[in-house]
Structure formats: C-alpha cells, structure tokens
Amino acid sequence: MPDIHRPVLAVVGHIVEADDPEFRSLELAQRFFERKANQRGADEQGIVYALIWLAGTRVVLHNVKGALHTLGHLRARSRGRFKELETMAGYLEIRLALEMREYKKALGLLERLTVDSDDERTRARLSAIAQMYRGRILSAQGQIQLGHVEFEKALASLRVGSAQLEDLAITAEIYNEQGHSFYREGKVDEGMKAYTQAETVAGHIGFKLALARSLRGRGIIHSIRKENEQAIKLLRQALDVYQGFDAPYGVLRTCISLGRSHYALADYRQALFYFEEARVQCGKGRYPNEEAEVNARIGDIMLAEGRYDEAAEFYEQDLQIVTVQGTDRARSHALRNVGRIQRLLGNFLRAEACLEESYQIFKRLDDRPGLVQTLQQMVQCFLEEGKTVMARRALDALKDQAVHLGRTHEVGIANMLEGLVLRHEDKSAEARLQLEKSLRVFAEDPGFYTVMCRMELGQALHDLGHRESALHQFKEAIQTSRKLRLHDMEKRALDLLAKIDRSEWARILHGGGTQPMKDRRVNRVYLSILMLELRGLDTIWDLEPEPQVQTLNQVYDALASIIHQEKGILGKLSGERMQVIFGLESTCDPGLALACGEACLEGFQRQRRELELPAEFGLAASIATGEAVEGMLGPSDRLEFGVFGEAVSLAKVILGAAAPGEVVVCPHTYRALSHNLPMSAPRDLEAPDWEKLVVYQVSSGRTLTHQGGLAVDGGLAG
C-alpha cells in the first residue's frame, strides 16, 4: 500500500497499486481511506492524512461533491494545526477545478495559494506542482508558449537533491502536460517525445495512471498522423490499464479516442462499440462535454450508415446538452450537425434556421473553419430547395472564407460546390469542367467528397447527353462508397443510377448483396443483458404436469409481451431463466434494460395474483452492461443466433444476489444510471471464479452491488 505519510503522491494521483488487493482499483482505495478516516481511536494527524488521500482519490474519480466534502472535513479537523496538509488540500481543490475545466476558478485559487512547509523538498515539490498547474491553465487558454515556460520552470524546481518517488511522479505528470500542450499547438513530434518521456518515468516508478495517460497521448498523435492502426494498438493498451484500475474518466476518454480511430478507418461497427461504452461511462450529466461529443459521434455513424432518423435523434441530444452546459462554439457545431441531418431528411425550414444560427455564432467568434463547414451545408441546403440565387450568395461567402483559411481541401470543396451551383444554373458544360478539376484533387485521398464529386459529375455529364460517361461516374461512386463503407452515399448513388439505367442498377445492386445469415460475421458488441429468473418453483410441483406447464407458459407469455413493449430482444429461455438483450438493433441504453426489468417485476406480480399463485413464487432480475460477442453458434446443422461473453456471464453471477422482487446491476450499468440511484451500506458477496463482489441493499427491496469495489445497482427508487 502507498505510504500514507507521503501526501504529495495523493496530490498528483499516484494511488493505485496492482499488487495490493486494497488498492487494485480507485474504488477500493476510496473505501480503504474512508475506513481509515473513520477509524475510532485514531490520532488526529493520521485522520487528516487519510482525508488527504481520500480527497485525492475522489479527485481522480471526478467525484466532485465527494472531494469537496472531504476537503471541507479536512480543514474542519485540522483548524490550522496541520498547515502543510491544508496547503495540499488547496492544491487538490485547484486540480479538481482543472479536471472540471473551470480554468478561471483554478487560476483564482492558484493566485491565492501560498506554499506553507518547513521542509525544503516539500516546498520545491509544491512549487513545481503550482507551476505545472499554471502551465496547464495557460495552455488551455491558448497561451501555449507561456505554458511551456511554466512547465520548464516546474522541471527546474524539482532539481533539489537526488530524485525521490514524489519527484519522479510529478515529473511524469509534467511530461504528460507538455505532450498535451504540444498537441494543442500542432507540434506532434515534440508532443510524441514528451509523452514517451512520461511513459518512461511512469513505467519506472509504477505510476500506472500516468502511464496510461502517456499511452493515450501517443495514440492520439498517431491518429492525427492518420496512423490509425498504431493508434488503436496504443489506445487499447491505455484502455486495459484504465479498466484494470477501474478509472472511469480514463476509460471514457480512451473509448472516445478509440471510436475516432475506428471511425477514421470506416470500421463503423467497432467505432460504435467504443462510443457506446463511452456513453455508458458518461452516465447522465456526469460528464456533459464528453456526453455531447459521444452523441455527435454516434450521430455521425448513423448518418454514414444511412440511418437518418436515428442520427437526428443523437444530434438533437448533442444540441440539448451543449445549449445548457456547453460553449458557443460547441453549440454552433451542434447546430450545424442538426441542420445537416434535417436537410437530408427534407425538413428545410428547420435546416435553414439551424444553419443560419450556426453561421452567425461562428461569424461572431471569427472561427473560419467553422464558417467554412457551415457554409458548405448552406449551399447544399439552398440548392436542394431550389433557391439557386441564395446558394450562389452562400457559395461566394464560402470561397472567400476558404481562400483566407488557406487549406487545399476546403478550397477543393468550394470548387466542387461551384460546379453544383453552375449545374443548377443550367451551365452544365462549365459545371463539368469545375467538377473534373475538383475530382483530381479529391482522388489523391479518396473519401466522402470524392464520392459526392463523382455523383455530381455524373449528373452534369447526363445533362450534357454523355450517358455512358455518366454511368461510369455513378458506378465509380458506388464502388468507392462500398470500399469506404459510406452506406448513405452508396444508396444515393444507386438512386441516381436507377433513374438512368434500371438494368445496370439491378446488376450492381445485387452484386453488392449482403451475406446470408449462416455466413454472418461474428461481431463484438456492447450490450445490456437483462436476466430474469423464476424463484420458488417448488411451490407448484404438487400440480399435475399439464397445469404446471400451462402456468409457466402463461407467466412467460406475460413477460414476453412486456419485453416486446419495452423494446427488448428475447434471447435464450433456459428452464426458469429468460435472457433479454438491449443494444443489438440500436445503441446500448442501460436505462431501457432497467425499465424493462422493473416492468417485468410489476407485470409478474399482477400475473401471480391473477393465477392465485403462492407468495413464495417470485421473480428476480439482474442487469449487466459490457462487451459481448454476437453471432451464429452451435453445430453446423443447428446454427442459432446468440450472444456470449463477460456481460452475459456477469448477469448470471450477480443474479444470485437478487431476492425475489429485486433487480441487481453491474458496475457499468450503475455508472450509467447512478444519477437516479441512492447508495446504501455494502455487504460482501462471494462468487466462484470471480473477484469479490460487494452488495448494497437500497430502498424498495432493491440490491446494489459492486464488483472489485465499483458500484452495482438494481433500479430506480420505488
């Protein structure tokens, strides 16, 4: 276990230890320090030390209320007797503000902070931490060069004698901050070097969370360089560390980065898998910035797959969150996304209103990249409405902004849109030349706009009477769409082809058909599994076999009807157990599983009363959320669709903790729903082949469990 009398380690977050069962996760460490702080007969100094470590753990967990409560308790207990520890409490308060991105508040706290310690090494370390915090604030505020100066000062402050564990832990965090600052500045080589230095130092002293942060930073830089395979490898390593120590915010940020990398590779299923895991980690309102981003990213995937209605739902959720808790820039991006999807859905009034508001915000912020992206959508929206004059005005503004921005790609898009406007102005010959010029630019790095340009060029050629050339462009657009997995663009290109040549359309359509179900590829998925189990079956054993089966079938029919109403997929029925799956047909939402579980319990009680069954005949439920595998399973002559994996196994295990009338849920499910779930006193639960589980009893007879110290709950308050 960490030395509790070295509180600087708590300030920088060097808390977990893989080899210590009490500290193998942040939640377990939190429980240890809670016990230590509440230990009867302990001396006051020992209690204050425990409170510093407890506050540090809660800061890393992003438990804002818990951390602030602990810091207040610490100051009340100390009352000026332990000034050095009170100073460190001030540092933790600053770090908490930084984690919440409240940079002005953090700077104000930092300016008022004074280093109060009689020990020279401690003063040097606290000075280094303060300089690191100041550098982080300056970097976040755009003053990156000043931030670098502060980071160098922080490293210099530590050069007071031979390096000890605290010095190395602080050094690792400074290198991580430098790496992030260089990344913000666009200096990816320097950023990679800083992250590598952080990885070396953190690995040397066993600072696992700093190590994971450096791995994630390197992965993000590889992703920026479009080296996505290498990025995914490093990000997976970081995710393994974060998951191993149950660090929810680290899991959240890394899953978002993994989703981005897979999205860049057009691996939409795998990208959705990671975004769904991130969405569960977000909960509701715990991390509004990340929750908004995840909704927008899932919307992008739905859009790429041609699922416009679902994309619109996620984009609207993104807009709702950033309107309440986001910045103007975030809101303008969300408005553009909503405008784009409403344009594709044909809701032009809503699309125009959103795009116009997005344009005005970007204009006020003097954000040229944002203006360019919004104007691109405005041009297309006006053209699809038949408002060619307004499209021309928007295009002129777009070309002006693209030239000032100075990016080749944006200029190429503006030239392509010039071709679109010319075609709508009945200038197909000029449009053809403009589109061919743009296509040469996009063909160097095929993507969405390559497909779009080919589709528009095909229409221009058809207008000019060049039927064969038009067919060639449409077929190329379809093939490129399939290669890049741009399903919505493939559909749009097929629709255009069908208007020209139905036989060619039919040939290409069937040539790109899907695989039969028996050859369907096995996929990793992120699901919520609801497990239902009948209890007290021995109470009906005295019935004849036929009435027994009839009674059970009536119960199963009632439950199946409820499951269908609650949008669940009924999986395996094995004796007294029913498996219900959420997340196969749409994104994973543990809230739906919980609503279904509680509805099943209520429906079962009604059915039991109607059938006049004994009170001992009951129903228990469990929910687990996590990774699983879906595919066709079984002997070759009896293949059946099914899901299996950790989430399924965990749902079965924790079902044993549920009494009749209760729901128990796993850690990830609890995190997603914890904003509605009260906490209660824990009790241990032993399960074969599993690490220790901790069970919580909550109101209305529900059970809340922890796995490895993480909360697991059973439902909303009754």
N, C-alpha and C positions, 0 to 999 in steps of 0.2 A: 504494500500500500504506500501511497505518497506520504512523505514526511509532513505532517500537519503543521509543523513549526517553520515551514518554508512557504509562506503565503504568496510570494511573488509568482510561484508556479500556478496558483489558483487564478491570479490576475491575468496571466497570459493563456490559460486554458489547458495546461499540461496536467490532466486529471486522470484519464482512464489508463488502465494497465491490463493487457490481455491475460497475463499470468495470474492475476489476483481475482478470485471469484467475487469479491466485494466491489471490484472496480472494473469489471469487464464491459460495463456499459454505463452511460451517463445517468440513466435512471437508477441503477443500483448504487452508483456513487452518491446520488442525491439522497437516497434512502439512508445510506450509511451516515452521511453528515447530519441528516435530520435526527437520527438516533443519538449521535454524538452531542449535538447541540441541546437535546432534551434530556441528557443523562443526569439522573439525580446524584447529587453529591459531588459533581464535577466542579473544579475550581473555575472562577470567572474568566481567567485568561484562556483556559482550554476551551470554554464555551465560545468565546469571541473568535478564537482561531477556527473552530468548527463552523461558525457562522460565515466567516470569510470564504471558506472552501464551499460551503453550501451556496452562497451567493454567486461565486464564480461558476459553479456547475449550472446553476439556473440561467446565468447569462448565456452560456454556451448552448443551452437548450432553448434559448429565446423565450423563456418563461418570464415575461416582463413583470406581471403582478407579483409572482413569487420572489423574483430577485429584488424588487423594490421593497417588498415587505421584509425580506431578510436583512437588507441593508439598514432599514429603519430600526429593526430589532437590534442589530449590532450596535448602532450608535446609542440606542437607549441603554443597552447593557454596559457599554464602555464608559460613557459620560466623561470623556476626556482622560480616562486613566490609561488607555492604550492608544496613544496618538498615532503611532506608526500604522496600526491596523485600521484606524479610522481614515487615515490618508489613503490606504489601499482600497477601502470601501469607496472613496471618492473616485479612484481610478476605475473601479468596476462600474460605477454609475456612468462614467464617460463612455466606457466600452459598450454598455447597454444602449446608450443613445446612438452610438455608431452603428451597432447591429440593426437598429430600427431605422437607420438612415436619417436621423434627426441631427444633421450636421451643425446647424446653428446652435442648437441646445448643447451639443457636445463641445463646441468651441467656447461657449459661455462658461460651462463648467470647468473646462481646461484653464481658462484665463483666471478663474478664481481659486484654482487649486494651488496649494503650497506643499512642497516636499518637507515632511516633518519626520526625521530619523537621525539618530545619533551615530548610525553605522555608515561609514563611507561607501562601502559596496552597495548597501541598500539605496543610498541616495543616488548613486550612479545608475543603478538599475531603474529606479523610478523616473529619473530624468530621461533615460533612454526610452522608456515606455511613453512618457509625455511627448517627446519629440516624434516618436512613431505615430502617435495619435494625431498630432498636429499635421504631419505629412499626409496622413490618410484623409484628413478633412480638406486640406488644400487641394489634393489630387481630385477628390470628389467634386470640389467647387470649380474645377477647370484650371487651377493654378498649379499645373503639374511640375513645372521646373522648380518652383518654391517647395513643392512637396519632396522632390528628390533631394534638395538641400537638407531638409529636416531628417530624411532617412539617413543620410551620411552623418549628420550630427549624432543621431541615435547610435549608430555603429561606433562612432568615436567615443561616445560617453561610456561604453562598456569596456574600454581598454584600461581597466584599473586592476592590475594584477592578473594572475592566471585565470583562465575561463573556468567557471563552475557551471553546474547544471542550469541554474537560473539564467546565466549569461547566454548560454547556448540556446535555451528555449526562446529567449527574447530575440536573439539573432535570427533564428529560423523564421519567426513571425515578421521581422523587419524585411528579410529577403522576400517573403511572400507578398508583403505590401509593395515592395519595389517592383516585383514582377507584375502585379496588377496595375500599378501606375504606368509602367512602360506599355502594357497592353492598351490602356486608355489612350496613350499618346500615339499608338500605332507603331511603336518600335518593338516589333515582335522578337527580333533576335536578342535584344537586351533583356526583354521580358523572359524569354526562354532561359537565358543564362541565370537570371535571378531566381527563377523557380527551381532550376537544377541545384543551385547553391542551397536553397531552402530544403530541398529533398535530401541532400547530403547531410546537412546538420541535423535535421529532424530524424532521419534514419539512424544516425549515430547515437542519439540520446533516447530513442524510442518514443518520440513525441508524435504519436500516431495521427492525431487530428491535423497537425501542421503538415505532416507527410501527405495526407490525403488532399489537403488544400493545394500543395505544390503539384501533385499529380493532376488534379483537376485543372489547374492553371496551364500546365503544359499541354493537356488535352485540348483546351480551348484554343490555344495558339496554333496547334496543328490543324484544328478545324478552320481557323481563319485562313490558313495557308491552303485550304482545300485538301489537306492530307487526312481525310476523314477516317480511313482505316486505322492509321496510327492514333488518331484522336480517340476513337472508340476503345482501343486497347488500353490507353492510359486512363480514360474516364471509367472504364469498368474496374480497373484496379482501385481507383479512388472510391467508387461506389461500394466495393467489397469492404474497404476499411470503414467507411461511414456506417454501412449496415452492420458490420461486425460489432461496432460500439454503440449502435442504436442512436446515432446522431441525426435527428430528423431534418434539421435545416441543411446539413451537408448532403443527405440523401436527396432532398428536394432540389437543390441547385444542380447536383450532378445529374439527376434524371432529366432535368430540363436541357442540360448540355448534351447528354446522350441522345435525347429526342431530336435536337437540332442537327446533330451529325448524321443520324439515320435519315432524317428528312432530306438533307443535302444529297444523300445517296439514292433518293427516291425510294427508300425502304420504308414505306408509309406504315405498314403494319407494326414494324419494330419501333418506329418513332412514336406511334400511338401508344404502344405498350409502356414506354418510358414516360410519356406525358400523362398517362392515366395514373401511373404510380406517383408522379409528382402532384397530381391533382388530389390524390388521397392524402398525401403528406400535408398539403395546404390546409386541409380542413375547410371550415367556412369562416373566413375573416381573420384567420391567424396570420397569414402572410398575403395581404391584399395585392401587393405588386406582383408577386410570383403567381398568385391565382389568376390575375388578369392576363399575364403572359401565357400561362398554360391554356387558358380558354382560347386565346387568339391563335395559338399554335395548333390546337386541336381543330379549330375552325379552318385553318389553312389545309390540314389533311382532308377534312370533309370536303372542302372546295376542290382539292386536287382529284378526289375520287368521284366528283360529280354529285355529291350528296348536299345539294344547296340548302335545303330546309334545315338540316342538322348544322351545317356551317353557320347559317344565320342565327341559330339559337346560341351557339357558342360566342359568336361575335357580339351579340347583344349582351350576353353576360359580361364579357370583357368591358363593353362600354358602360354598363351599370356600375361596375366596380371602380373604374378609373374616374367616372363622373363624381363619385362620392369621396374617394380616397387617393386619387391619382393626380398627376401634374397636368398642366395644359397640354404639354407635348404628348403625353400618353393618351389623353383624351382625343387629340386630333388624329393620332394614328388609329385609334379605335373607331372614330367616326369614318375615316377613310375605308376601313375594312367593312363596316356596316354598309356604307354607300356602294362599295363594290358588289357585295353579295345581293343587295336589293336591286342593283342594276341587272344582275344575272337572272334574278327572279322576275324581272319585269315590273317591279314597283318603282317606277321612275321618279315619282314625286318625293318619296322617302329618300331615294338615292341622291337626287339633286340637293335636297335640304342638308343631308349629312355631308356630302362632298363640299358644298359651299361653306358650311361651318368649319370643316376641317381646313379648307383653303384659307379662310380668314384668320384662324388661330396660327397656322404656320407662317402666314404673312406677318402677323404681329410679332411672332418670335424670331423673324428673319431666318427661318430654317429652310434653306434652299433644297436640300434633299427631300424634306417632307413636302415642300411645294411641288417639286417635280413629280413625285409619286402621285399626289392628289390630282394634279392637272392631267396626268395620263388617264386617270379614271374619268375625269370630267369630259375629256374629248370623246372617249368611247360612249359615255352615257348620252351625250348630246347627239352623236351620230345615230345611236340606236333609237332615239326618239324622233329622228328626222329633223333635228334642229341644226342644220349644216352651218348656218351663219354663226351661231353660238359656239359650235365646235371649232370653227376657224379662229374665233377670238381666243378660246382657251388654248388652241394649238400655238398661236403666236406668243402667248404668255409662256407656254411651256418651252418653246425653242429659246426664248430669251433667258429663262432660268437655267436651262440645260447648258447653254454656252457659258454662262457665268460660273456654273458649277465645275465645268471643265472635265467631266468624266465621259470617256468614249462611249460607254454602254448607254448612258442616259441620252447622249446626242443621237445614238443609233435608234433608240426607241422613238425619239422625237421625229426623226426622218421617216421611220416606218408609219407613224401616225399621220405624217404629212401625206403619205401615199393613201391612207384610208380616207382622209378628207378629200383629196383630189378625186378619188373614185366616186364618192358621194356627190361631188360637184360635176359629175359626168365628164371627167377628164381622165379616162381610163388609160390612155397612152402615157400621159405624164405619171400617173399613179404606178404603172408598170415599171417605169424606169426608176422611180424612187424606191419601190419595194425591192427590186432586184439589187439595188445599191445597199439597202439595209440588210438584205439576206446574206450578202457576202460578209458583212460584219458579224452577224449572229451565227453563221455557220462555223466560225472558228471555235466556238464554245457552245454547242447545242443546248438549248434549254426551252423554257416556256415561250419566249419571244421568237425563237426560231420557228416553232410550230405555228404561232399566230401569224408571223410574216408569210409563211408558205400558204396558209389559208387565204389571206388577203390577196396575195399574188395570184393564186388560183382563180379567185373571183374576178380580178382585173383581167386576166387572160380570157376567161369565159365571156366577159363583157365585150372583149375585142374579137370574139369569134374563134379563138385558138383553143378548140375543145380538147385536143389531145394533150397540149401543154398544161391546160388547167387540170385535167385528170391526173397527170404526173405529179403536180404540186400537191393535190389533195391526198394522193396515195403516200407521198413522201411525208406529209404532215401526220397521217395516220400511223405510219411505221415509226416515226420519231416519237410520237405520243406514247406508243406502246413500249418502246425502248426506255423512255423516261418515266413510264407509269403515270402519265398525265391523263387520267381517265376522262375527265370532263372535256379536255381538248380533243381527245380521240372521238368522243361522241359528237362534238360539234363539227369536226372534220367529216365524220361519216354522214351526218345530216346534209352537209353541203354536197358531198359526193352523190348522195341519193337523188338530189334534185337534177343532176346532170346525167347519170348513168345508173339505173337501178340494178342492172345485171352485175356491173362491176362492184357496186355497193354490196350486193348479196355475197359475191365471191369473197371479198375482203372481210366482210362481217363474219362469215362462217370460218374463214381462215384464221381468225383470232379468237375462236371459241374457247370457253373455259374447260378445264379438265372434268371428267366425270367424278362423282363423289368418291368412288372407291380409290381413285388415284389422287385424291385431295392431299395437298401438302400439310404435314403436321406443323402447327404454329405454337409459339409461346404467346400466351395471352395474360392479361391482368384482369382478374375476376373477383367478384364477391360470391362466396359459396354459402348458401343457407342450408343447414342440415336440420331436419325435423325428425323427432323420434317419439313414437308412442310409448308410454310407460304404463305399467300395471295391467299388461295383457292377461296375466293370470286370473284377473277378476272375471274374465268371460270364458275361461277354459271349461267351465262346467256346462256351457251351452253345447248343443249338437254342432257338428262341423259346418253344416249349411248355414245356420244362423250366425255362427262365428264369422264365416267368410262374408256373409251379407252385411253384417255390422261393420266390419273393417272396410268393405268396399264403399259403403255409404260415407264413412269418415274420409276415405281417400278421395272420393268424388267431390266432397265439400271443400277439402283442402286444395285439390287441383283447380277448382273453379276460382278460388281466392288467388292462387298463384298466377293464373292467367290474367285476372283483373289487375294484379299488381305488377304486370309486365315481367314476370319471371319465366325462365325456361325450365321445365320439369326434367330433371336428369334421371339418374338411376333410382329405382324403387327396390329396396332390398329388405324384405321382411317388414320390420316395424319402422324402417328409416326411409325418408324421402330426401333426395338431393335436388336443390333448386339453384340455378345458375343465373347470375346477373353480370352483364358486360360482354356477352358474345355478339349480340346484334347491334349494340351501341356502346358508348363509353361506360366504363365501370363507375357505378354510383352506389356506394355502401348504404346510403340513405334509403334507396329503393329496397335493398335487402332487409334492412331493419323494419321498414314499413310493412313489408310482406310478412316477416316473422311475427310481428305483433298482430297483424290482421289474421294470420293463421291461428294464433293462440285465442283470439276473441271468437273467431268462427268455430273453432273446435269446442269451446265452452258451450256455445249455442247448440251445436250438434249433440254434445254429450247430454245436455238437458232434454233435448227433443227425443233422443233414443233411450232416455232414462237409464243411463249407464252409471255405475258406481263412481263416487268421488275420487277413488284411487286410480281410475282410468284417466291418464293425463297425457299432456304433450309438452315436450321440452324442445328448445331450439338453440342453435349456435350459428355464428357467422364468422367466417374467416375471409380476409381480403389479401390477395398477393398473387404471386406468379403461379401459373399452371400451364399445362400443355393440352391442346385440344387436337383431336384427330380421330381417324378410324382405327379402332382397336379390336383385337380378337383374332381367331384363326382365319385363314384366308377365305374360307367358305361361310364365315359368320361374322363379318366385319360389322361393328356397331360404332356409332359416333359416341365419344365420351371425353371427359376431362379428368386429368390426374395431376398430381404434383403436391407441393408443400401446402398450398392453400386448402386443398381437399383433405389432406391428412390432418392438418391442424383443426379444421372444422370438426372432424370426427373426435379428436382428442379432447378438445375443450367442451364438447357436448356432454362429457361425463361430469362436468362441474355444474350443469344446469339441472335444477329441480323442476318438476312439472310446473308449468305456468311461467317459466323464466326463459330469458334469452341471454346467452353469453357471446361475447365477440372478441376478436383477436386484436393485437396492438394497432395494426394499420387501420382497422375499422374504427377503433376508438379515436384515433387521431383525427379521422375524417369527420367524426360526429361529436367530438368532445365539447364543442361549444354548447351542447344541449344536455350534457351528461354530468350529474353530480358525482362527487367522489365519496368514498367511504373507507372504513378500516380494512386493511388487507388480511388475507389468510393464505397460507401456502397450500399448493396442490401438487402432488407428485404424480407423474405420468411416465410409464416405461418408455425408454429410448428418447425421452425429451428432457431438455433442461427444465429446471424448477419453474413451475408456474405459480403465480400469485393471484388469488381470487379475491375480488371485492364484492361484498354484499351492498346493494344500494336499495333505494326505496322501491315500493311496489313489488317486492319479491324478486327483483332482477339481480343478476350476478354480473359483477365487473371483474375481469381478470387481467393479470399482467403476465407477459412472457419475458423472462430474463429481465424483469424489472419494468417492463413497459405496460402501460395500462391497456386493459381489455374490457370492454363493457357490453352490456346487454340490452340497451334500449332507452327510449325516451321516458321521462318521468311520467308515472301514471297519475 
